[in-house]
Amino acid sequence: MEKLTPLSNDKSYAFAWETLTTTFKDAQWEERGAEIGDTVMSIVRGKAGWDAVESFEDMPDGMCQCPHFGVVISGRIRIVTKDGNLECTTGDIYWQAPPHRVEWLEDSVLVEFSPSKEFWAFTEQAEATKNKLENR
């Protein structure tokens, strides 16, 4: 993904799903994003019933190691951590400290903000796991 340059001198940006770069996609969820400075802003769309267990099996603790600030645009999710669970629904904002994974309780759309270095490390691991699962 290319780093973006501002549209004007005030360095403001606007993004739509159609204009963002796909950073990850499988049958259960798709993430598209844009990198500005050292932050990746992304829109994540997931399907009800997905719990990320299989997708994250090769990651430390079987969970995502990238922190995220986010908001639930629509739907309902459960953030699973080693210390417990949090449920979030439409309009909620959240902070996901690592390690965590998400269970999609309803078809949902999230907007997340993540540090670039950790985001790309997570995405690389997720792609490797997806490829392994597809070749089983």
DSSP file (Angstrom, degrees, kcal/mol; ACC not computed):
  #  RESIDUE AA STRUCTURE BP1 BP2  ACC     N-H-->O    O-->H-N    N-H-->O    O-->H-N    TCO  KAPPA ALPHA  PHI   PSI    X-CA   Y-CA   Z-CA
    1    1 A M              0   0    0      0, 0.0     2,-0.2     0, 0.0    33,-0.1   0.000 360.0 360.0 360.0 133.4    0.0    0.0    0.0
    2    2 A E        -     0   0    0      1,-0.1    33,-0.5     0, 0.0     2,-0.2  -0.540 360.0-111.0 -79.4 146.1    1.3    3.4   -0.9
    3    3 A K  B     -a   35   0A   0     -2,-0.2     2,-0.2    31,-0.1    33,-0.2  -0.579  41.5-123.6 -71.0 141.5    1.5    6.2    1.6
    4    4 A L        -     0   0    0     31,-1.6    33,-0.2    -2,-0.2    -1,-0.1  -0.575  12.6-141.9 -91.5 150.1   -1.0    8.8    0.7
    5    5 A T        -     0   0    0     -2,-0.2    31,-0.0     1,-0.1    -1,-0.0  -0.839  35.8 -94.7-105.1 149.3   -0.4   12.4    0.1
    6    6 A P        -     0   0    0      0, 0.0     7,-0.1     0, 0.0    -1,-0.1  -0.190  18.8-134.7 -63.6 154.1   -2.9   15.0    1.2
    7    7 A L  S    S+     0   0    0      5,-1.2     2,-0.3    -3,-0.0     6,-0.1   0.666  87.4   7.3 -79.8 -18.0   -5.6   16.3   -1.1
    8    8 A S  S >  S-     0   0    0      4,-0.3     3,-1.7     1,-0.0     4,-0.1  -0.903  91.2 -85.9-151.9 177.5   -4.9   19.9    0.0
    9    9 A N  T 3  S+     0   0    0     -2,-0.3    -2,-0.0     1,-0.3    -1,-0.0   0.703 119.2  65.3 -66.4 -19.1   -2.5   21.9    2.0
   10   10 A D  T 3  S-     0   0    0      2,-0.1    -1,-0.3     1,-0.0    -3,-0.0   0.492 104.8-127.4 -83.6   0.1   -4.5   21.3    5.2
   11   11 A K    <   +     0   0    0     -3,-1.7     2,-0.3     1,-0.2    -2,-0.1   0.816  53.5 154.4  61.0  34.9   -3.6   17.5    5.0
   12   12 A S        -     0   0    0     -4,-0.1    -5,-1.2     2,-0.0    -4,-0.3  -0.658  21.9-167.4 -91.3 151.3   -7.3   16.4    5.2
   13   13 A Y        -     0   0    0     -2,-0.3     2,-0.3    -7,-0.1     0, 0.0  -0.940  13.5-167.9-135.7 155.1   -8.4   13.1    3.8
   14   14 A A        -     0   0    0     -2,-0.3     2,-0.3     2,-0.0    -2,-0.0  -0.985  12.4-170.9-142.0 140.5  -11.6   11.3    3.0
   15   15 A F        -     0   0    0     -2,-0.3     2,-0.3    19,-0.0     3,-0.0  -0.966   9.2-165.4-134.5 148.0  -12.0    7.7    2.0
   16   16 A A    >>  -     0   0    0     -2,-0.3     3,-1.6     1,-0.1     4,-1.0  -0.922  38.4-108.9-125.1 154.7  -14.8    5.4    0.8
   17   17 A W  G >4 S+     0   0    0     -2,-0.3     3,-0.8     1,-0.3    -1,-0.1   0.880 118.8  54.6 -47.3 -45.1  -14.8    1.6    0.7
   18   18 A E  G 34 S+     0   0    0      1,-0.2    -1,-0.3    -3,-0.0    -3,-0.0   0.733 109.2  46.8 -66.6 -23.2  -14.4    1.6   -3.1
   19   19 A T  G <4 S+     0   0    0     -3,-1.6    -1,-0.2     2,-0.1    -2,-0.2   0.562  92.7  95.4 -98.0  -9.3  -11.3    3.8   -3.0
   20   20 A L  S << S-     0   0    0     -4,-1.0     2,-0.4    -3,-0.8    14,-0.2  -0.470  78.6-110.9 -83.4 155.3   -9.4    1.9   -0.2
   21   21 A T  E     -B   33   0A   0     12,-1.7    12,-2.8    -2,-0.1     2,-0.4  -0.679  30.9-116.0 -83.8 133.4   -6.8   -0.8   -0.9
   22   22 A T  E     +B   32   0A   0     -2,-0.4    10,-0.3    10,-0.3     3,-0.1  -0.581  35.2 175.7 -68.8 121.8   -7.8   -4.4    0.1
   23   23 A T  E     +     0   0A   0      8,-2.8     2,-0.3    -2,-0.4     9,-0.2   0.680  68.2   1.6-101.1 -24.1   -5.4   -5.4    2.9
   24   24 A F  E     +B   31   0A   0      7,-1.7     7,-3.1     2,-0.0    -1,-0.4  -0.941  63.8 173.2-161.2 141.8   -7.0   -8.8    3.6
   25   25 A K  E     +B   30   0A   0     -2,-0.3     2,-0.2     5,-0.2     5,-0.2  -0.943  10.9 144.3-154.4 131.4   -9.9  -10.8    2.2
   26   26 A D        -     0   0    0      3,-2.1    -2,-0.0    -2,-0.3   104,-0.0  -0.772  65.8 -75.8-142.7-166.0  -11.3  -14.3    2.7
   27   27 A A  S    S+     0   0    0     -2,-0.2     3,-0.1     1,-0.2     0, 0.0   0.719 126.8  39.2 -70.1 -19.9  -14.7  -15.8    2.8
   28   28 A Q  S    S+     0   0    0      1,-0.3    19,-1.9    18,-0.1     2,-0.3   0.767 121.4  10.8-103.6 -31.5  -15.5  -14.4    6.3
   29   29 A W  E     - C   0  46A   0     17,-0.2    -3,-2.1     2,-0.0     2,-0.4  -0.997  51.3-160.3-151.4 154.0  -14.1  -10.9    6.4
   30   30 A E  E     -BC  25  45A   0     15,-2.4    15,-2.9    -2,-0.3     2,-0.4  -0.998   7.2-166.1-135.5 138.7  -12.5   -8.2    4.3
   31   31 A E  E     -BC  24  44A   0     -7,-3.1    -8,-2.8    -2,-0.4    -7,-1.7  -0.990   5.1-178.0-127.4 132.8  -10.4   -5.3    5.4
   32   32 A R  E     +BC  22  43A   0     11,-2.4    11,-2.7    -2,-0.4     2,-0.3  -0.977  17.1 163.1-127.1 143.2   -9.6   -2.3    3.3
   33   33 A G  E     -BC  21  42A   0    -12,-2.8   -12,-1.7    -2,-0.4     2,-0.3  -0.907  32.7-138.6-152.1 176.3   -7.3    0.5    4.4
   34   34 A A  E     - C   0  41A   0      7,-2.3     7,-2.9    -2,-0.3     2,-0.5  -0.992  21.8-137.9-140.5 139.8   -5.1    3.5    3.8
   35   35 A E  E     +aC   3  40A   0    -33,-0.5   -31,-1.6    -2,-0.3     2,-0.5  -0.885  20.9 177.2-104.5 125.2   -1.9    4.3    5.5
   36   36 A I  E >   - C   0  39A   0      3,-2.8     3,-1.8    -2,-0.5     2,-0.2  -0.983  64.8 -43.6-127.0 118.8   -1.2    7.9    6.7
   37   37 A G  T 3  S-     0   0    0     -2,-0.5   -33,-0.0   -33,-0.2    -2,-0.0  -0.448 124.2 -23.1  60.4-127.0    2.1    8.4    8.5
   38   38 A D  T 3  S+     0   0    0     -2,-0.2    78,-2.3    -3,-0.1     2,-0.4   0.030 122.2  87.8-105.2  26.7    2.5    5.6   10.9
   39   39 A T  E <   -CD  36 115A   0     -3,-1.8    -3,-2.8    76,-0.3     2,-0.6  -0.980  60.1-151.5-127.8 137.2   -1.2    4.7   11.2
   40   40 A V  E     -CD  35 114A   0     74,-3.2    74,-2.5    -2,-0.4     2,-0.5  -0.939  11.5-161.7-103.2 123.8   -3.4    2.4    9.1
   41   41 A M  E     +CD  34 113A   0     -7,-2.9    -7,-2.3    -2,-0.6     2,-0.3  -0.902  22.2 175.3-100.2 130.9   -7.0    3.5    8.9
   42   42 A S  E     -CD  33 112A   0     70,-2.9    70,-2.8    -2,-0.5     2,-0.5  -0.967  34.3-142.3-141.7 155.6   -9.3    0.6    7.8
   43   43 A I  E     -CD  32 111A   0    -11,-2.7   -11,-2.4    -2,-0.3     2,-0.5  -0.968  25.1-163.6-110.1 130.1  -12.8   -0.5    7.3
   44   44 A V  E     -CD  31 110A   0     66,-2.7    66,-2.8    -2,-0.5     2,-0.5  -0.964   7.1-169.0-120.3 128.6  -13.5   -4.1    8.2
   45   45 A R  E     +CD  30 109A   0    -15,-2.9   -15,-2.4    -2,-0.5     2,-0.3  -0.975  14.7 175.6-117.8 123.6  -16.5   -6.1    7.1
   46   46 A G  E     -CD  29 108A   0     62,-2.2    62,-2.2    -2,-0.5     2,-0.3  -0.904  25.0-122.5-129.9 156.9  -17.2   -9.4    8.8
   47   47 A K    >   -     0   0    0    -19,-1.9     3,-1.6    -2,-0.3    57,-0.2  -0.732  36.6 -97.3 -99.5 144.3  -19.9  -12.1    8.7
   48   48 A A  T 3  S+     0   0    0     -2,-0.3    57,-0.2     1,-0.2    59,-0.1  -0.261 106.6  31.0 -54.5 138.6  -21.9  -13.4   11.6
   49   49 A G  T 3  S+     0   0    0     55,-3.4     2,-0.3     1,-0.3    -1,-0.2   0.207  81.9 126.5  97.7 -15.3  -20.5  -16.6   13.1
   50   50 A W    <   +     0   0    0     -3,-1.6    54,-3.1    54,-0.3    -1,-0.3  -0.609  28.4 174.8 -79.0 134.5  -16.8  -16.0   12.4
   51   51 A D        -     0   0    0     -2,-0.3    -1,-0.1    52,-0.2    -3,-0.0   0.423  35.5-131.4-122.1   0.2  -14.6  -16.4   15.4
   52   52 A A     >  +     0   0    0      1,-0.1     4,-2.1    49,-0.1     5,-0.1   0.419  69.7 122.7  69.4  -0.9  -11.1  -16.1   14.0
   53   53 A V  T  4 S+     0   0    0      1,-0.2     4,-0.3     2,-0.2     3,-0.2   0.958  80.0  36.1 -58.9 -52.7   -9.9  -19.2   15.9
   54   54 A E  T >4 S+     0   0    0      1,-0.2     3,-1.1     2,-0.2     4,-0.2   0.902 116.8  53.6 -67.2 -41.1   -8.7  -21.0   12.8
   55   55 A S  T 34 S+     0   0    0      1,-0.2     3,-0.3     2,-0.1    -1,-0.2   0.792 116.0  38.9 -65.0 -28.4   -7.5  -17.9   11.0
   56   56 A F  T >< S+     0   0    0     -4,-2.1     3,-2.0     6,-0.2    -1,-0.2   0.279  80.6 112.5-104.5   9.9   -5.3  -16.9   14.0
   57   57 A E  T <  S+     0   0    0     -3,-1.1    -1,-0.2     1,-0.3     5,-0.1   0.767  78.4  48.2 -59.6 -27.9   -4.1  -20.4   15.0
   58   58 A D  T 3  S+     0   0    0     -3,-0.3    -1,-0.3    -4,-0.2    -2,-0.1   0.432  93.9  94.4 -92.8   1.1   -0.4  -19.7   13.9
   59   59 A M  S X  S-     0   0    0     -3,-2.0     3,-2.8     1,-0.1     5,-0.1  -0.589  94.4 -81.6 -90.1 154.2   -0.2  -16.3   15.8
   60   60 A P  G >  S+     0   0    0      0, 0.0     3,-1.8     0, 0.0    -1,-0.1  -0.293 118.9   2.5 -53.4 135.4    1.2  -16.0   19.3
   61   61 A D  G 3  S-     0   0    0      1,-0.3     3,-0.1    -4,-0.1    -3,-0.1   0.539 119.1 -86.3  62.0   7.7   -1.6  -17.0   21.8
   62   62 A G  G <  S+     0   0    0     -3,-2.8     2,-0.3     1,-0.3    -1,-0.3   0.790 104.9 102.9  64.2  27.4   -3.8  -17.7   18.8
   63   63 A M  S <  S-     0   0    0     -3,-1.8    -1,-0.3    -6,-0.1    38,-0.2  -0.912  82.3 -85.0-140.1 162.4   -4.7  -14.0   18.8
   64   64 A C  B     -G  100   0B   0     36,-3.2    36,-1.5    -2,-0.3    -8,-0.0  -0.442  27.3-162.0 -67.0 138.5   -4.0  -10.8   17.0
   65   65 A Q        +     0   0    0     34,-0.2    -1,-0.1    33,-0.2    54,-0.1   0.224  60.9  96.4-107.1  11.5   -0.9   -8.9   18.3
   66   66 A C  S    S-     0   0    0     34,-0.1     2,-0.1    31,-0.1    -2,-0.1  -0.887  70.8-131.3-105.4 128.6   -1.8   -5.5   16.8
   67   67 A P        -     0   0    0      0, 0.0     2,-0.4     0, 0.0    30,-0.2  -0.487  26.8-169.5 -74.8 149.7   -3.6   -2.9   18.9
   68   68 A H  E     -E   96   0A   0     28,-1.7    28,-3.2    46,-0.1     2,-0.4  -0.998  22.3-157.7-141.0 135.7   -6.6   -1.2   17.4
   69   69 A F  E     +EF  95 113A   0     44,-2.3    44,-2.8    -2,-0.4     2,-0.3  -0.890  40.7 156.4 -95.5 142.9   -8.8    1.8   18.3
   70   70 A G  E     -EF  94 112A   0     24,-2.4    24,-2.7    -2,-0.4     2,-0.3  -0.974  38.9-139.2-159.7 173.9  -12.1    1.4   16.6
   71   71 A V  E     -EF  93 111A   0     40,-2.1    40,-2.2    -2,-0.3     2,-0.8  -0.996  25.0-126.4-139.6 140.1  -15.8    2.0   16.2
   72   72 A V  E     - F   0 110A   0     20,-2.7    19,-3.3    17,-0.3    38,-0.2  -0.796  23.8-177.6 -86.3 111.5  -18.7   -0.4   15.4
   73   73 A I  E    S-     0   0A   0     36,-2.3     2,-0.3    -2,-0.8    -1,-0.2   0.882  71.1  -9.6 -76.5 -40.9  -20.5    1.2   12.4
   74   74 A S  E    S+ F   0 109A   0     35,-1.7    35,-2.3    -3,-0.1    -1,-0.3  -0.984 108.0  22.8-155.0 151.4  -23.1   -1.5   12.3
   75   75 A G  S    S-     0   0    0     -2,-0.3    15,-1.2    33,-0.2     2,-0.3  -0.529  76.8 -77.0  97.9-160.9  -23.6   -4.9   13.9
   76   76 A R  E     +H   89   0B   0     30,-0.2    30,-1.6    13,-0.2    29,-1.2  -0.983  39.7 176.7-150.8 132.9  -22.3   -6.6   17.0
   77   77 A I  E     -HI  88 104B   0     11,-2.5    11,-2.5    -2,-0.3     2,-0.4  -0.860  22.0-138.2-130.5 164.3  -19.0   -8.2   17.9
   78   78 A R  E     -HI  87 103B   0     25,-2.6    25,-3.0    -2,-0.3     2,-0.6  -0.996  14.2-147.4-123.6 125.1  -17.3   -9.7   20.9
   79   79 A I  E     -HI  86 102B   0      7,-3.4     7,-2.2    -2,-0.4     2,-0.5  -0.836  17.2-157.4 -90.7 120.8  -13.7   -8.9   21.7
   80   80 A V  E     +HI  85 101B   0     21,-3.2    21,-1.8    -2,-0.6     2,-0.3  -0.877  18.3 167.9-104.3 127.0  -12.0  -11.9   23.2
   81   81 A T  E >   -HI  84 100B   0      3,-2.5     3,-0.7    -2,-0.5    19,-0.2  -0.782  51.0-102.7-126.7 173.5   -8.9  -11.5   25.3
   82   82 A K  T 3  S+     0   0    0     17,-0.5     3,-0.1    -2,-0.3    18,-0.1   0.736 122.9  47.1 -67.0 -21.2   -6.9  -13.7   27.7
   83   83 A D  T 3  S-     0   0    0      1,-0.3     2,-0.3     0, 0.0    -1,-0.2   0.482 125.8 -63.7-101.1  -4.8   -8.6  -11.8   30.6
   84   84 A G  E <   -H   81   0B   0     -3,-0.7    -3,-2.5     2,-0.0     2,-0.3  -0.938  56.0 -71.8 149.2-172.0  -12.2  -11.9   29.4
   85   85 A N  E     -H   80   0B   0     -2,-0.3     2,-0.4    -5,-0.2    -5,-0.2  -0.881  24.2-162.3-123.9 150.7  -14.6  -10.7   26.8
   86   86 A L  E     -H   79   0B   0     -7,-2.2    -7,-3.4    -2,-0.3     2,-0.4  -0.999  11.9-148.0-129.1 133.4  -16.2   -7.4   25.8
   87   87 A E  E     -H   78   0B   0     -2,-0.4     2,-0.4    -9,-0.2    -9,-0.2  -0.867  15.6-173.3-101.8 138.0  -19.3   -7.0   23.6
   88   88 A C  E     -H   77   0B   0    -11,-2.5   -11,-2.5    -2,-0.4     2,-0.2  -0.974   2.3-176.4-129.0 143.0  -19.6   -4.0   21.3
   89   89 A T  E >   -H   76   0B   0     -2,-0.4     3,-2.8   -13,-0.2   -17,-0.3  -0.764  46.9 -41.1-131.4 176.2  -22.6   -2.9   19.2
   90   90 A T  T 3  S+     0   0    0    -15,-1.2   -17,-0.2     1,-0.3    -1,-0.2  -0.059 127.3  15.6 -42.9 125.9  -23.5   -0.2   16.7
   91   91 A G  T 3  S+     0   0    0    -19,-3.3    -1,-0.3     1,-0.3     2,-0.1   0.209  93.8 128.1  93.4 -14.4  -22.1    3.1   17.8
   92   92 A D    <   -     0   0    0     -3,-2.8   -20,-2.7   -20,-0.2    -1,-0.3  -0.467  46.4-149.1 -75.1 145.5  -19.6    1.8   20.4
   93   93 A I  E     -E   71   0A   0    -22,-0.2     2,-0.3    -2,-0.1   -22,-0.3  -0.828  21.8-177.2-106.0 154.9  -16.0    2.7   20.3
   94   94 A Y  E     -E   70   0A   0    -24,-2.7   -24,-2.4    -2,-0.3     2,-0.4  -0.964  27.8-143.2-149.2 162.8  -13.3    0.3   21.6
   95   95 A W  E     -E   69   0A   0     -2,-0.3     2,-0.7   -26,-0.2   -26,-0.2  -0.999  16.3-161.9-126.2 124.6   -9.6   -0.2   22.3
   96   96 A Q  E     -E   68   0A   0    -28,-3.2   -28,-1.7    -2,-0.4     4,-0.1  -0.904   7.2-167.7-110.3 103.2   -8.2   -3.7   21.5
   97   97 A A        -     0   0    0     -2,-0.7   -31,-0.1   -30,-0.2    -2,-0.0  -0.619  40.3 -65.6 -80.7 148.0   -4.9   -4.3   23.3
   98   98 A P  S    S+     0   0    0      0, 0.0   -33,-0.2     0, 0.0     2,-0.1  -0.507 109.9  46.2 -75.0 151.1   -3.0   -7.3   22.2
   99   99 A P  S    S+     0   0    0      0, 0.0   -17,-0.5     0, 0.0     2,-0.3   0.614  83.8 118.4 -87.1 150.7   -3.5  -10.2   22.4
  100  100 A H  E     -GI  64  81B   0    -36,-1.5   -36,-3.2   -19,-0.2     2,-0.3  -0.970  36.2-161.7-157.8 166.4   -7.2  -10.4   21.2
  101  101 A R  E     - I   0  80B   0    -21,-1.8   -21,-3.2    -2,-0.3     2,-0.4  -0.947  21.6-123.8-147.2 166.3   -9.5  -11.8   18.6
  102  102 A V  E     - I   0  79B   0     -2,-0.3     2,-0.5   -23,-0.2   -23,-0.2  -0.930   8.2-156.0-118.6 136.0  -13.0  -10.9   17.5
  103  103 A E  E     - I   0  78B   0    -25,-3.0   -25,-2.6    -2,-0.4     2,-0.9  -0.944  19.6-138.2-104.2 129.9  -16.1  -13.0   17.3
  104  104 A W  E     + I   0  77B   0    -54,-3.1   -55,-3.4    -2,-0.5   -54,-0.3  -0.783  24.7 176.0 -92.7 103.3  -18.6  -11.7   14.8
  105  105 A L  S    S+     0   0    0    -29,-1.2     2,-0.3    -2,-0.9   -28,-0.2   0.743  73.6   8.4 -80.1 -25.2  -22.0  -12.0   16.5
  106  106 A E  S    S-     0   0    0    -30,-1.6   -30,-0.2    -3,-0.1     2,-0.1  -0.940 102.9 -75.0-141.8 161.3  -23.8  -10.3   13.6
  107  107 A D  S    S-     0   0    0     -2,-0.3     2,-0.3   -60,-0.1   -60,-0.2  -0.475  70.8-176.2 -54.0 130.5  -22.7   -9.2   10.2
  108  108 A S  E     -D   46   0A   0    -62,-2.2   -62,-2.2   -33,-0.2     2,-0.4  -0.938  33.6-151.0-140.9 155.8  -20.7   -6.1   11.1
  109  109 A V  E     -DF  45  74A   0    -35,-2.3   -36,-2.3    -2,-0.3   -35,-1.7  -0.999  22.6-177.7-126.7 128.0  -18.8   -3.1    9.8
  110  110 A L  E     -DF  44  72A   0    -66,-2.8   -66,-2.7    -2,-0.4     2,-0.4  -0.880  20.0-149.4-121.1 153.1  -15.9   -1.7   11.9
  111  111 A V  E     -DF  43  71A   0    -40,-2.2   -40,-2.1    -2,-0.3     2,-0.3  -0.998  27.2-175.5-118.0 128.1  -13.6    1.3   11.4
  112  112 A E  E     -DF  42  70A   0    -70,-2.8   -70,-2.9    -2,-0.4     2,-0.4  -0.915  23.0-156.3-129.1 152.9  -10.2    0.8   13.0
  113  113 A F  E     +DF  41  69A   0    -44,-2.8   -44,-2.3    -2,-0.3   -72,-0.2  -0.996  26.2 170.6-126.0 122.9   -7.0    2.8   13.5
  114  114 A S  E     -D   40   0A   0    -74,-2.5   -74,-3.2    -2,-0.4     2,-0.2  -0.953  40.7 -99.0-136.5 148.8   -3.8    0.7   14.0
  115  115 A P  E  >  -D   39   0A   0      0, 0.0     4,-2.6     0, 0.0   -76,-0.3  -0.525  36.7-130.1 -67.3 133.1   -0.1    1.4   14.2
  116  116 A S  H  > S+     0   0    0    -78,-2.3     4,-2.8    -2,-0.2     5,-0.3   0.884 100.4  52.9 -54.0 -49.4    1.4    0.6   10.8
  117  117 A K  H  > S+     0   0    0    -79,-0.3     4,-1.7     1,-0.2    -1,-0.2   0.930 116.0  38.9 -57.5 -49.8    4.3   -1.7   11.9
  118  118 A E  H  > S+     0   0    0      2,-0.2     4,-2.4     1,-0.2    -1,-0.2   0.862 113.9  56.2 -69.1 -36.1    2.1   -4.0   14.0
  119  119 A F  H  X S+     0   0    0     -4,-2.6     4,-2.7     1,-0.2    -2,-0.2   0.937 109.3  45.0 -61.4 -47.3   -0.7   -3.9   11.4
  120  120 A W  H  X S+     0   0    0     -4,-2.8     4,-2.2     2,-0.2    -1,-0.2   0.853 111.6  52.7 -69.7 -33.0    1.5   -5.1    8.6
  121  121 A A  H  X S+     0   0    0     -4,-1.7     4,-1.9    -5,-0.3    -1,-0.2   0.930 112.5  45.9 -64.4 -43.8    3.1   -7.8   10.7
  122  122 A F  H  X S+     0   0    0     -4,-2.4     4,-2.8     2,-0.2    -2,-0.2   0.930 111.9  51.1 -61.6 -46.8   -0.5   -9.0   11.6
  123  123 A T  H  X S+     0   0    0     -4,-2.7     4,-2.4     1,-0.2    -1,-0.2   0.888 108.8  51.3 -61.2 -40.3   -1.6   -8.9    8.0
  124  124 A E  H  X S+     0   0    0     -4,-2.2     4,-2.0     2,-0.2    -1,-0.2   0.919 112.4  46.0 -62.8 -43.6    1.4  -10.9    6.8
  125  125 A Q  H  X S+     0   0    0     -4,-1.9     4,-2.3     2,-0.2    -2,-0.2   0.904 111.6  51.8 -65.6 -41.2    0.7  -13.6    9.4
  126  126 A A  H  X S+     0   0    0     -4,-2.8     4,-2.5     1,-0.2    -2,-0.2   0.900 110.0  49.2 -63.3 -41.0   -3.0  -13.6    8.5
  127  127 A E  H  X S+     0   0    0     -4,-2.4     4,-2.6     2,-0.2    -1,-0.2   0.909 110.2  50.9 -64.4 -42.4   -2.2  -14.1    4.8
  128  128 A A  H  X S+     0   0    0     -4,-2.0     4,-2.0     2,-0.2    -2,-0.2   0.913 112.5  46.2 -62.7 -42.5    0.2  -17.0    5.6
  129  129 A T  H  X S+     0   0    0     -4,-2.3     4,-2.7     2,-0.2    -2,-0.2   0.912 111.3  52.1 -66.1 -42.4   -2.4  -18.7    7.7
  130  130 A K  H  X S+     0   0    0     -4,-2.5     4,-2.3     1,-0.2    -2,-0.2   0.929 110.5  48.3 -59.1 -45.5   -5.1  -18.2    5.0
  131  131 A N  H  X S+     0   0    0     -4,-2.6     4,-1.2     1,-0.2    -1,-0.2   0.890 111.3  50.2 -63.4 -39.7   -2.8  -19.7    2.4
  132  132 A K  H  < S+     0   0    0     -4,-2.0     3,-0.3     1,-0.2    -2,-0.2   0.922 111.4  48.2 -63.4 -44.6   -2.1  -22.7    4.6
  133  133 A L  H >< S+     0   0    0     -4,-2.7     3,-1.2     1,-0.2    -2,-0.2   0.877 108.8  53.6 -65.2 -37.4   -5.8  -23.3    5.3
  134  134 A E  H 3< S+     0   0    0     -4,-2.3    -1,-0.2     1,-0.2    -2,-0.2   0.778 108.7  50.8 -67.3 -25.6   -6.6  -23.0    1.6
  135  135 A N  T 3<        0   0    0     -4,-1.2    -1,-0.2    -3,-0.3    -2,-0.2   0.314 360.0 360.0 -96.8   8.6   -4.0  -25.7    0.8
  136  136 A R    <         0   0    0     -3,-1.2    -1,-0.2    -4,-0.2    -2,-0.1   0.481 360.0 360.0 -72.8 360.0   -5.2  -28.2    3.4
